């Protein structure tokens, strides 16, 4: 997986917020595995994976939202709860090098 930037976490949280709350943890884990696989795919074949992107979390998030009907992204407290969920999961897998500026 590419280095995780703050913008990656924000894009991922926005896409994840469109999922039902009870599915978010499983969907997030699946997206992280797919992002890792997309990174390997890019290194091996020299092009982005058609469904999972280029190995960045932003790419995976944008691929996820492109296939689903546009939904309202929660504002305020709910969005920050989802962003916290993303940040906690990334920290748990050792991707805690979030940059303030992206």
ROMAR-652886 format. One record per atom (N, C-alpha, C, CB): residue in three letters; atom name; residue number from 1; x, y, z. Coordinates in steps of 0.1 Angstrom, whole numbers, plus 5000, padded with zeros to 4 digits. Glycine has a CB too. Example, Ala and Ser with C-alpha at 12.3 -4.5 7.8 and 13.67 -1.06 7.14 Angstrom:
<nodes>
<node "Ala", "N", 1, <5132, 4943, 5078>>
<node "Ala", "CA", 1, <5123, 4955, 5078>>
<node "Ala", "C", 1, <5132, 4967, 5078>>
<node "Ala", "CB", 1, <5113, 4955, 5090>>
<node "Ser", "N", 2, <5128, 4978, 5071>>
<node "Ser", "CA", 2, <5137, 4989, 5071>>
<node "Ser", "C", 2, <5129, 5000, 5079>>
<node "Ser", "CB", 2, <5141, 4994, 5057>>
</nodes>
This chain:
<nodes>
<node "Unk", "N", 1, <5009, 4988, 5000>>
<node "Unk", "CA", 1, <5000, 5000, 5000>>
<node "Unk", "C", 1, <5009, 5012, 5000>>
<node "Unk", "CB", 1, <4990, 5000, 5012>>
<node "Unk", "N", 2, <5005, 5022, 4993>>
<node "Unk", "CA", 2, <5012, 5035, 4993>>
<node "Unk", "C", 2, <5012, 5041, 5006>>
<node "Unk", "CB", 2, <5007, 5044, 4982>>
<node "Unk", "N", 3, <5021, 5051, 5008>>
<node "Unk", "CA", 3, <5021, 5058, 5021>>
<node "Unk", "C", 3, <5008, 5065, 5023>>
<node "Unk", "CB", 3, <5033, 5069, 5020>>
<node "Unk", "N", 4, <5003, 5065, 5035>>
<node "Unk", "CA", 4, <4989, 5070, 5038>>
<node "Unk", "C", 4, <4991, 5085, 5041>>
<node "Unk", "CB", 4, <4983, 5063, 5049>>
<node "Unk", "N", 5, <4983, 5093, 5034>>
<node "Unk", "CA", 5, <4982, 5108, 5037>>
<node "Unk", "C", 5, <4969, 5111, 5044>>
<node "Unk", "CB", 5, <4984, 5116, 5024>>
<node "Unk", "N", 6, <4968, 5123, 5049>>
<node "Unk", "CA", 6, <4956, 5127, 5056>>
<node "Unk", "C", 6, <4944, 5127, 5046>>
<node "Unk", "CB", 6, <4958, 5141, 5062>>
<node "Unk", "N", 7, <4947, 5132, 5034>>
<node "Unk", "CA", 7, <4937, 5132, 5023>>
<node "Unk", "C", 7, <4932, 5118, 5020>>
<node "Unk", "CB", 7, <4942, 5138, 5011>>
<node "Unk", "N", 8, <4940, 5108, 5021>>
<node "Unk", "CA", 8, <4936, 5094, 5019>>
<node "Unk", "C", 8, <4925, 5090, 5030>>
<node "Unk", "CB", 8, <4948, 5084, 5020>>
<node "Unk", "N", 9, <4929, 5093, 5042>>
<node "Unk", "CA", 9, <4919, 5090, 5054>>
<node "Unk", "C", 9, <4906, 5097, 5052>>
<node "Unk", "CB", 9, <4926, 5094, 5067>>
<node "Unk", "N", 10, <4906, 5109, 5048>>
<node "Unk", "CA", 10, <4894, 5117, 5046>>
<node "Unk", "C", 10, <4886, 5111, 5034>>
<node "Unk", "CB", 10, <4897, 5132, 5043>>
<node "Unk", "N", 11, <4892, 5108, 5023>>
<node "Unk", "CA", 11, <4885, 5102, 5012>>
<node "Unk", "C", 11, <4879, 5088, 5016>>
<node "Unk", "CB", 11, <4894, 5100, 5000>>
<node "Unk", "N", 12, <4887, 5081, 5023>>
<node "Unk", "CA", 12, <4882, 5068, 5027>>
<node "Unk", "C", 12, <4870, 5069, 5037>>
<node "Unk", "CB", 12, <4893, 5060, 5034>>
<node "Unk", "N", 13, <4871, 5078, 5046>>
<node "Unk", "CA", 13, <4860, 5081, 5056>>
<node "Unk", "C", 13, <4848, 5085, 5048>>
<node "Unk", "CB", 13, <4864, 5091, 5066>>
<node "Unk", "N", 14, <4849, 5094, 5039>>
<node "Unk", "CA", 14, <4837, 5098, 5031>>
<node "Unk", "C", 14, <4830, 5087, 5024>>
<node "Unk", "CB", 14, <4841, 5109, 5021>>
<node "Unk", "N", 15, <4838, 5078, 5018>>
<node "Unk", "CA", 15, <4833, 5066, 5011>>
<node "Unk", "C", 15, <4827, 5057, 5021>>
<node "Unk", "CB", 15, <4843, 5059, 5002>>
<node "Unk", "N", 16, <4834, 5055, 5032>>
<node "Unk", "CA", 16, <4829, 5045, 5042>>
<node "Unk", "C", 16, <4816, 5050, 5049>>
<node "Unk", "CB", 16, <4840, 5043, 5053>>
<node "Unk", "N", 17, <4815, 5063, 5050>>
<node "Unk", "CA", 17, <4803, 5069, 5057>>
<node "Unk", "C", 17, <4790, 5066, 5049>>
<node "Unk", "CB", 17, <4804, 5084, 5058>>
<node "Unk", "N", 18, <4791, 5062, 5036>>
<node "Unk", "CA", 18, <4780, 5059, 5028>>
<node "Unk", "C", 18, <4775, 5045, 5030>>
<node "Unk", "CB", 18, <4783, 5061, 5013>>
<node "Unk", "N", 19, <4783, 5037, 5037>>
<node "Unk", "CA", 19, <4780, 5023, 5040>>
<node "Unk", "C", 19, <4771, 5023, 5053>>
<node "Unk", "CB", 19, <4792, 5015, 5042>>
<node "Unk", "N", 20, <4763, 5013, 5055>>
<node "Unk", "CA", 20, <4755, 5011, 5067>>
<node "Unk", "C", 20, <4765, 5010, 5079>>
<node "Unk", "CB", 20, <4745, 4999, 5066>>
<node "Unk", "N", 21, <4762, 5016, 5090>>
<node "Unk", "CA", 21, <4771, 5015, 5102>>
<node "Unk", "C", 21, <4776, 5001, 5106>>
<node "Unk", "CB", 21, <4765, 5022, 5113>>
<node "Unk", "N", 22, <4767, 4992, 5105>>
<node "Unk", "CA", 22, <4770, 4978, 5109>>
<node "Unk", "C", 22, <4780, 4971, 5100>>
<node "Unk", "CB", 22, <4757, 4970, 5111>>
<node "Unk", "N", 23, <4781, 4976, 5087>>
<node "Unk", "CA", 23, <4790, 4970, 5077>>
<node "Unk", "C", 23, <4803, 4977, 5076>>
<node "Unk", "CB", 23, <4783, 4970, 5064>>
<node "Unk", "N", 24, <4805, 4988, 5082>>
<node "Unk", "CA", 24, <4817, 4997, 5080>>
<node "Unk", "C", 24, <4830, 4990, 5084>>
<node "Unk", "CB", 24, <4816, 5009, 5088>>
<node "Unk", "N", 25, <4831, 4983, 5095>>
<node "Unk", "CA", 25, <4843, 4977, 5098>>
<node "Unk", "C", 25, <4847, 4966, 5088>>
<node "Unk", "CB", 25, <4842, 4970, 5112>>
<node "Unk", "N", 26, <4838, 4958, 5084>>
<node "Unk", "CA", 26, <4841, 4948, 5074>>
<node "Unk", "C", 26, <4845, 4954, 5060>>
<node "Unk", "CB", 26, <4829, 4938, 5072>>
<node "Unk", "N", 27, <4837, 4964, 5056>>
<node "Unk", "CA", 27, <4840, 4970, 5044>>
<node "Unk", "C", 27, <4854, 4977, 5044>>
<node "Unk", "CB", 27, <4829, 4981, 5040>>
<node "Unk", "N", 28, <4857, 4984, 5055>>
<node "Unk", "CA", 28, <4870, 4990, 5056>>
<node "Unk", "C", 28, <4881, 4980, 5056>>
<node "Unk", "CB", 28, <4871, 4998, 5070>>
<node "Unk", "N", 29, <4880, 4969, 5062>>
<node "Unk", "CA", 29, <4890, 4958, 5062>>
<node "Unk", "C", 29, <4892, 4953, 5048>>
<node "Unk", "CB", 29, <4887, 4947, 5071>>
<node "Unk", "N", 30, <4881, 4951, 5041>>
<node "Unk", "CA", 30, <4881, 4946, 5027>>
<node "Unk", "C", 30, <4888, 4956, 5018>>
<node "Unk", "CB", 30, <4867, 4943, 5022>>
<node "Unk", "N", 31, <4885, 4969, 5019>>
<node "Unk", "CA", 31, <4891, 4979, 5011>>
<node "Unk", "C", 31, <4906, 4980, 5014>>
<node "Unk", "CB", 31, <4885, 4993, 5014>>
<node "Unk", "N", 32, <4910, 4978, 5026>>
<node "Unk", "CA", 32, <4925, 4978, 5029>>
<node "Unk", "C", 32, <4932, 4967, 5023>>
<node "Unk", "CB", 32, <4927, 4978, 5045>>
<node "Unk", "N", 33, <4926, 4955, 5023>>
<node "Unk", "CA", 33, <4932, 4943, 5016>>
<node "Unk", "C", 33, <4933, 4946, 5001>>
<node "Unk", "CB", 33, <4924, 4930, 5020>>
<node "Unk", "N", 34, <4922, 4951, 4996>>
<node "Unk", "CA", 34, <4922, 4954, 4981>>
<node "Unk", "C", 34, <4932, 4965, 4977>>
<node "Unk", "CB", 34, <4908, 4958, 4977>>
<node "Unk", "N", 35, <4934, 4974, 4986>>
<node "Unk", "CA", 35, <4944, 4985, 4983>>
<node "Unk", "C", 35, <4958, 4979, 4983>>
<node "Unk", "CB", 35, <4943, 4996, 4994>>
<node "Unk", "N", 36, <4961, 4970, 4992>>
<node "Unk", "CA", 36, <4974, 4964, 4993>>
<node "Unk", "C", 36, <4976, 4955, 4980>>
<node "Unk", "CB", 36, <4975, 4955, 5005>>
<node "Unk", "N", 37, <4965, 4948, 4976>>
<node "Unk", "CA", 37, <4966, 4940, 4964>>
<node "Unk", "C", 37, <4968, 4949, 4951>>
<node "Unk", "CB", 37, <4954, 4931, 4962>>
<node "Unk", "N", 38, <4961, 4960, 4951>>
<node "Unk", "CA", 38, <4962, 4969, 4940>>
<node "Unk", "C", 38, <4976, 4975, 4939>>
<node "Unk", "CB", 38, <4952, 4981, 4941>>
<node "Unk", "N", 39, <4983, 4978, 4950>>
<node "Unk", "CA", 39, <4996, 4982, 4950>>
<node "Unk", "C", 39, <5006, 4972, 4944>>
<node "Unk", "CB", 39, <5001, 4986, 4964>>
<node "Unk", "N", 40, <5004, 4959, 4948>>
<node "Unk", "CA", 40, <5012, 4949, 4942>>
<node "Unk", "C", 40, <5009, 4947, 4927>>
<node "Unk", "CB", 40, <5009, 4935, 4949>>
<node "Unk", "N", 41, <4997, 4948, 4923>>
<node "Unk", "CA", 41, <4993, 4948, 4909>>
<node "Unk", "C", 41, <5000, 4958, 4901>>
<node "Unk", "CB", 41, <4978, 4949, 4908>>
<node "Unk", "N", 42, <5000, 4971, 4907>>
<node "Unk", "CA", 42, <5007, 4982, 4900>>
<node "Unk", "C", 42, <5022, 4979, 4898>>
<node "Unk", "CB", 42, <5004, 4995, 4907>>
<node "Unk", "N", 43, <5028, 4974, 4908>>
<node "Unk", "CA", 43, <5042, 4971, 4907>>
<node "Unk", "C", 43, <5045, 4960, 4897>>
<node "Unk", "CB", 43, <5048, 4967, 4921>>
<node "Unk", "N", 44, <5036, 4950, 4897>>
<node "Unk", "CA", 44, <5039, 4939, 4888>>
<node "Unk", "C", 44, <5036, 4942, 4873>>
<node "Unk", "CB", 44, <5030, 4927, 4892>>
<node "Unk", "N", 45, <5024, 4949, 4871>>
<node "Unk", "CA", 45, <5020, 4951, 4857>>
<node "Unk", "C", 45, <5022, 4965, 4852>>
<node "Unk", "CB", 45, <5005, 4948, 4856>>
<node "Unk", "N", 46, <5025, 4974, 4861>>
<node "Unk", "CA", 46, <5028, 4988, 4856>>
<node "Unk", "C", 46, <5016, 4996, 4853>>
<node "Unk", "CB", 46, <5037, 4988, 4844>>
<node "Unk", "N", 47, <5004, 4992, 4858>>
<node "Unk", "CA", 47, <4992, 4999, 4856>>
<node "Unk", "C", 47, <4983, 4997, 4868>>
<node "Unk", "CB", 47, <4985, 4995, 4842>>
<node "Unk", "N", 48, <4973, 5006, 4869>>
<node "Unk", "CA", 48, <4964, 5005, 4881>>
<node "Unk", "C", 48, <4954, 4994, 4878>>
<node "Unk", "CB", 48, <4956, 5018, 4883>>
<node "Unk", "N", 49, <4950, 4988, 4889>>
<node "Unk", "CA", 49, <4939, 4978, 4889>>
<node "Unk", "C", 49, <4926, 4984, 4885>>
<node "Unk", "CB", 49, <4938, 4970, 4902>>
<node "Unk", "N", 50, <4919, 4978, 4876>>
<node "Unk", "CA", 50, <4906, 4984, 4871>>
<node "Unk", "C", 50, <4896, 4986, 4881>>
<node "Unk", "CB", 50, <4901, 4976, 4860>>
<node "Unk", "N", 51, <4895, 4978, 4892>>
<node "Unk", "CA", 51, <4885, 4979, 4902>>
<node "Unk", "C", 51, <4890, 4985, 4915>>
<node "Unk", "CB", 51, <4879, 4966, 4905>>
<node "Unk", "N", 52, <4903, 4984, 4918>>
<node "Unk", "CA", 52, <4908, 4988, 4931>>
<node "Unk", "C", 52, <4917, 4999, 4931>>
<node "Unk", "CB", 52, <4915, 4976, 4937>>
<node "Unk", "N", 53, <4921, 5004, 4919>>
<node "Unk", "CA", 53, <4929, 5016, 4918>>
<node "Unk", "C", 53, <4944, 5014, 4918>>
<node "Unk", "CB", 53, <4926, 5025, 4929>>
<node "Unk", "N", 54, <4952, 5024, 4922>>
<node "Unk", "CA", 54, <4966, 5024, 4921>>
<node "Unk", "C", 54, <4974, 5020, 4933>>
<node "Unk", "CB", 54, <4971, 5037, 4916>>
<node "Unk", "N", 55, <4967, 5015, 4943>>
<node "Unk", "CA", 55, <4974, 5012, 4956>>
<node "Unk", "C", 55, <4973, 5023, 4966>>
<node "Unk", "CB", 55, <4988, 5009, 4953>>
<node "Unk", "N", 56, <4966, 5034, 4963>>
<node "Unk", "CA", 56, <4964, 5044, 4973>>
<node "Unk", "C", 56, <4950, 5043, 4979>>
<node "Unk", "CB", 56, <4967, 5059, 4967>>
<node "Unk", "N", 57, <4948, 5047, 4991>>
<node "Unk", "CA", 57, <4935, 5047, 4997>>
<node "Unk", "C", 57, <4925, 5056, 4990>>
<node "Unk", "CB", 57, <4936, 5050, 5012>>
<node "Unk", "N", 58, <4930, 5068, 4986>>
<node "Unk", "CA", 58, <4922, 5077, 4978>>
<node "Unk", "C", 58, <4916, 5070, 4966>>
<node "Unk", "CB", 58, <4929, 5090, 4975>>
<node "Unk", "N", 59, <4925, 5064, 4959>>
<node "Unk", "CA", 59, <4921, 5057, 4946>>
<node "Unk", "C", 59, <4910, 5046, 4949>>
<node "Unk", "CB", 59, <4933, 5051, 4939>>
<node "Unk", "N", 60, <4912, 5039, 4960>>
<node "Unk", "CA", 60, <4902, 5028, 4964>>
<node "Unk", "C", 60, <4889, 5034, 4968>>
<node "Unk", "CB", 60, <4908, 5019, 4975>>
<node "Unk", "N", 61, <4890, 5045, 4975>>
<node "Unk", "CA", 61, <4877, 5052, 4979>>
<node "Unk", "C", 61, <4870, 5058, 4968>>
<node "Unk", "CB", 61, <4881, 5063, 4989>>
<node "Unk", "N", 62, <4877, 5064, 4958>>
<node "Unk", "CA", 62, <4870, 5069, 4946>>
<node "Unk", "C", 62, <4864, 5058, 4938>>
<node "Unk", "CB", 62, <4880, 5078, 4938>>
<node "Unk", "N", 63, <4871, 5047, 4937>>
<node "Unk", "CA", 63, <4865, 5036, 4929>>
<node "Unk", "C", 63, <4853, 5031, 4936>>
<node "Unk", "CB", 63, <4876, 5024, 4928>>
<node "Unk", "N", 64, <4852, 5031, 4949>>
<node "Unk", "CA", 64, <4841, 5026, 4956>>
<node "Unk", "C", 64, <4829, 5035, 4954>>
<node "Unk", "CB", 64, <4844, 5025, 4971>>
<node "Unk", "N", 65, <4831, 5048, 4955>>
<node "Unk", "CA", 65, <4820, 5057, 4953>>
<node "Unk", "C", 65, <4815, 5059, 4939>>
<node "Unk", "CB", 65, <4824, 5071, 4959>>
<node "Unk", "N", 66, <4824, 5056, 4929>>
<node "Unk", "CA", 66, <4820, 5058, 4915>>
<node "Unk", "C", 66, <4809, 5048, 4911>>
<node "Unk", "CB", 66, <4832, 5056, 4906>>
<node "Unk", "N", 67, <4809, 5036, 4918>>
<node "Unk", "CA", 67, <4799, 5026, 4914>>
<node "Unk", "C", 67, <4786, 5027, 4921>>
<node "Unk", "CB", 67, <4805, 5012, 4916>>
<node "Unk", "N", 68, <4786, 5035, 4931>>
<node "Unk", "CA", 68, <4774, 5036, 4940>>
<node "Unk", "C", 68, <4767, 5049, 4937>>
<node "Unk", "CB", 68, <4777, 5034, 4955>>
<node "Unk", "N", 69, <4753, 5049, 4938>>
<node "Unk", "CA", 69, <4746, 5062, 4936>>
<node "Unk", "C", 69, <4751, 5072, 4947>>
<node "Unk", "CB", 69, <4731, 5060, 4937>>
<node "Unk", "N", 70, <4751, 5084, 4942>>
<node "Unk", "CA", 70, <4756, 5095, 4951>>
<node "Unk", "C", 70, <4747, 5095, 4964>>
<node "Unk", "CB", 70, <4756, 5109, 4944>>
<node "Unk", "N", 71, <4753, 5095, 4975>>
<node "Unk", "CA", 71, <4745, 5096, 4988>>
<node "Unk", "C", 71, <4751, 5108, 4995>>
<node "Unk", "CB", 71, <4747, 5083, 4996>>
<node "Unk", "N", 72, <4743, 5113, 5004>>
<node "Unk", "CA", 72, <4747, 5124, 5012>>
<node "Unk", "C", 72, <4758, 5119, 5022>>
<node "Unk", "CB", 72, <4735, 5130, 5020>>
<node "Unk", "N", 73, <4769, 5126, 5023>>
<node "Unk", "CA", 73, <4779, 5122, 5032>>
<node "Unk", "C", 73, <4776, 5129, 5045>>
<node "Unk", "CB", 73, <4793, 5126, 5027>>
<node "Unk", "N", 74, <4776, 5122, 5056>>
<node "Unk", "CA", 74, <4772, 5128, 5069>>
<node "Unk", "C", 74, <4782, 5139, 5073>>
<node "Unk", "CB", 74, <4772, 5118, 5080>>
<node "Unk", "N", 75, <4777, 5149, 5079>>
<node "Unk", "CA", 75, <4785, 5160, 5083>>
<node "Unk", "C", 75, <4787, 5159, 5098>>
<node "Unk", "CB", 75, <4779, 5174, 5080>>
<node "Unk", "N", 76, <4796, 5167, 5103>>
<node "Unk", "CA", 76, <4798, 5168, 5117>>
<node "Unk", "C", 76, <4802, 5156, 5125>>
<node "Unk", "CB", 76, <4786, 5173, 5123>>
<node "Unk", "N", 77, <4795, 5153, 5135>>
<node "Unk", "CA", 77, <4798, 5143, 5145>>
<node "Unk", "C", 77, <4799, 5129, 5138>>
<node "Unk", "CB", 77, <4789, 5142, 5156>>
<node "Unk", "N", 78, <4790, 5125, 5130>>
<node "Unk", "CA", 78, <4790, 5112, 5124>>
<node "Unk", "C", 78, <4802, 5110, 5115>>
<node "Unk", "CB", 78, <4777, 5109, 5116>>
<node "Unk", "N", 79, <4805, 5120, 5107>>
<node "Unk", "CA", 79, <4817, 5120, 5098>>
<node "Unk", "C", 79, <4830, 5118, 5106>>
<node "Unk", "CB", 79, <4818, 5132, 5089>>
<node "Unk", "N", 80, <4831, 5125, 5117>>
<node "Unk", "CA", 80, <4843, 5124, 5125>>
<node "Unk", "C", 80, <4844, 5111, 5132>>
<node "Unk", "CB", 80, <4843, 5136, 5136>>
<node "Unk", "N", 81, <4832, 5105, 5135>>
<node "Unk", "CA", 81, <4833, 5091, 5141>>
<node "Unk", "C", 81, <4838, 5081, 5131>>
<node "Unk", "CB", 81, <4819, 5087, 5146>>
<node "Unk", "N", 82, <4834, 5083, 5118>>
<node "Unk", "CA", 82, <4839, 5074, 5108>>
<node "Unk", "C", 82, <4853, 5077, 5105>>
<node "Unk", "CB", 82, <4830, 5076, 5095>>
<node "Unk", "N", 83, <4857, 5089, 5105>>
<node "Unk", "CA", 83, <4871, 5093, 5103>>
<node "Unk", "C", 83, <4880, 5087, 5114>>
<node "Unk", "CB", 83, <4873, 5108, 5102>>
<node "Unk", "N", 84, <4875, 5087, 5126>>
<node "Unk", "CA", 84, <4882, 5081, 5138>>
<node "Unk", "C", 84, <4883, 5066, 5136>>
<node "Unk", "CB", 84, <4875, 5085, 5151>>
<node "Unk", "N", 85, <4873, 5060, 5131>>
<node "Unk", "CA", 85, <4873, 5046, 5128>>
<node "Unk", "C", 85, <4884, 5042, 5118>>
<node "Unk", "CB", 85, <4859, 5041, 5123>>
<node "Unk", "N", 86, <4885, 5050, 5108>>
<node "Unk", "CA", 86, <4895, 5048, 5097>>
<node "Unk", "C", 86, <4909, 5050, 5104>>
<node "Unk", "CB", 86, <4893, 5058, 5086>>
<node "Unk", "N", 87, <4911, 5061, 5111>>
<node "Unk", "CA", 87, <4924, 5064, 5117>>
<node "Unk", "C", 87, <4928, 5053, 5127>>
<node "Unk", "CB", 87, <4923, 5078, 5124>>
<node "Unk", "N", 88, <4919, 5048, 5135>>
<node "Unk", "CA", 88, <4922, 5038, 5144>>
<node "Unk", "C", 88, <4926, 5025, 5137>>
<node "Unk", "CB", 88, <4910, 5035, 5154>>
<node "Unk", "N", 89, <4919, 5022, 5126>>
<node "Unk", "CA", 89, <4922, 5009, 5119>>
<node "Unk", "C", 89, <4936, 5011, 5112>>
<node "Unk", "CB", 89, <4912, 5007, 5108>>
<node "Unk", "N", 90, <4939, 5022, 5107>>
<node "Unk", "CA", 90, <4952, 5025, 5100>>
<node "Unk", "C", 90, <4963, 5024, 5111>>
<node "Unk", "CB", 90, <4952, 5038, 5093>>
<node "Unk", "N", 91, <4961, 5030, 5122>>
<node "Unk", "CA", 91, <4971, 5029, 5133>>
<node "Unk", "C", 91, <4973, 5015, 5137>>
<node "Unk", "CB", 91, <4966, 5038, 5145>>
<node "Unk", "N", 92, <4962, 5007, 5138>>
<node "Unk", "CA", 92, <4963, 4993, 5142>>
<node "Unk", "C", 92, <4972, 4984, 5132>>
<node "Unk", "CB", 92, <4949, 4987, 5144>>
<node "Unk", "N", 93, <4971, 4988, 5120>>
<node "Unk", "CA", 93, <4979, 4980, 5110>>
<node "Unk", "C", 93, <4993, 4987, 5107>>
<node "Unk", "CB", 93, <4972, 4979, 5097>>
<node "Unk", "N", 94, <4996, 4997, 5115>>
<node "Unk", "CA", 94, <5010, 5002, 5114>>
<node "Unk", "C", 94, <5011, 5013, 5103>>
<node "Unk", "CB", 94, <5019, 4992, 5111>>
<node "Unk", "N", 95, <5000, 5018, 5099>>
<node "Unk", "CA", 95, <5000, 5029, 5089>>
<node "Unk", "C", 95, <4997, 5042, 5095>>
<node "Unk", "CB", 95, <4990, 5026, 5077>>
<node "Unk", "N", 96, <5003, 5045, 5106>>
<node "Unk", "CA", 96, <5000, 5057, 5114>>
<node "Unk", "C", 96, <5008, 5070, 5110>>
<node "Unk", "CB", 96, <5002, 5055, 5129>>
<node "Unk", "N", 97, <5015, 5069, 5099>>
<node "Unk", "CA", 97, <5023, 5080, 5095>>
<node "Unk", "C", 97, <5015, 5090, 5086>>
<node "Unk", "CB", 97, <5035, 5076, 5086>>
<node "Unk", "N", 98, <5003, 5094, 5092>>
<node "Unk", "CA", 98, <4995, 5104, 5085>>
<node "Unk", "C", 98, <5002, 5117, 5084>>
<node "Unk", "CB", 98, <4981, 5105, 5091>>
<node "Unk", "N", 99, <5001, 5124, 5073>>
<node "Unk", "CA", 99, <5007, 5137, 5072>>
<node "Unk", "C", 99, <4996, 5147, 5073>>
<node "Unk", "CB", 99, <5015, 5139, 5058>>
<node "Unk", "N", 100, <5000, 5158, 5080>>
<node "Unk", "CA", 100, <4990, 5169, 5082>>
<node "Unk", "C", 100, <4987, 5176, 5068>>
<node "Unk", "CB", 100, <4995, 5180, 5092>>
<node "Unk", "N", 101, <4997, 5178, 5060>>
<node "Unk", "CA", 101, <4994, 5184, 5047>>
<node "Unk", "C", 101, <4996, 5173, 5036>>
<node "Unk", "CB", 101, <5004, 5195, 5045>>
<node "Unk", "N", 102, <4987, 5173, 5027>>
<node "Unk", "CA", 102, <4988, 5163, 5016>>
<node "Unk", "C", 102, <4988, 5170, 5002>>
<node "Unk", "CB", 102, <4977, 5153, 5016>>
</nodes>
